[in-house]
């Protein structure tokens, strides 16, 4: 169980690091910071995602689920506010980062696990 958590954290950290190389304004200090950021994103998602989804449900339904990327961007912005070494320069960076990070996480988890 613990090995699985460590492996997923490293893979998610790699996805965060790759996202910082692809998306302008999505900045991360280094790999260790990326792994810690991935863990904080997971905790913020666990604590806040369902509340945000419930509050934005009408918009999510109207946009056929695309508004969930904005919800993920909000989670990223909150994480950037509490995590030193992780910075999002704009809302565009947060939304683009949420999209790219989601895609990279799925791809890396599929390939490596």
N, C-alpha and C positions, 0 to 999 in steps of 0.2 A: 504494500500500500504506500509506504513512504517512498520507495524507489520510483513508483509510478508518479507521485506528486513531484518529485525532484525532476524527473525526465520531462514531464509536461511543463514545468516551470522554465526549464532550460529551453525547450522548444518555443514556448511563448515568448521568452526573452529574445530568442533569435528572430522571431517574427517582429517584435517591437523594434529591434535594431535594424532589420531590413526595411521596415516601414519608414524609419528615420532617414534612410538613404534614398528612398523613393519619393516621399512626400515633402515638398518644401514647407518649412515652418514647423515641422514635427521633429523636434531635436531631443536627442538623448546623449548623455555624457559618455557612456561606455557600456560594455557587455554586462558587467556586474550590476550597473544601474538599470539596464534593460531588464534583467531577470527580476530585480526587486520591483521595478515598475510593473512587470507582468503579474507579480504576486499581488501588488496593491490594486491593480485593475480587477483581478479576480475577486478580491475581498469587496471592493466597491460594487462590483456587479452583483455579488451575492447579497449585499445589504440594500442596494438602491434600485436595481433594475426593475423588479416587479412593481415597485411603487411608481416609478416613472412610466412604465408601460401602462399601468392602470390609469394614471392621470392623463396620459396622451392617447388613450384608446380610440377616441373618435377620429383623431388625425391619422392614426395608424391604419384604421379601417378605410378611411377615405383614400389614402395613398397606397392602399393594397400592401401594407407592410413596409414600405420604403422609409417611413418616418422612424423606424427602429434604428436606422443608421444615425439619425439625429439623437436618439436616446443614447446610443453608444458613444456618440461624440460628447454628450453631456457627462457621461461617466469618465471619458478621457480628460475633459477639462477639469473635473473635480480632482482626478488623480494628479494632474499636472500642478494643481494648486497646493497639494499636500506633499508632493514628491520632489525633493531637490534633485537636480540633474535631469529633469524631464520638463520640457517646455513646449507649449503649443502657442504659436504666434498669432493665430486667428481662428475664427470659427470654420473657415474653409479648410485650414490645416486639420482641425479636429474631425470634420465630417469626412474629408478625403482619407485621413488617417484611419478612421473607423472602418471605412470600406476596404482599404488596402490591408489593414490588420486582420480583418475578418477573413479575407481571401487567403492571406498568407498563413494564418493559423490553421485553416482547414487543409490547405495544401501540405504544409509541413507535418501536421499530425497524420495525414493520410500516408505520406511518404515514409516518415521516420518511425511510426508506431504500428 
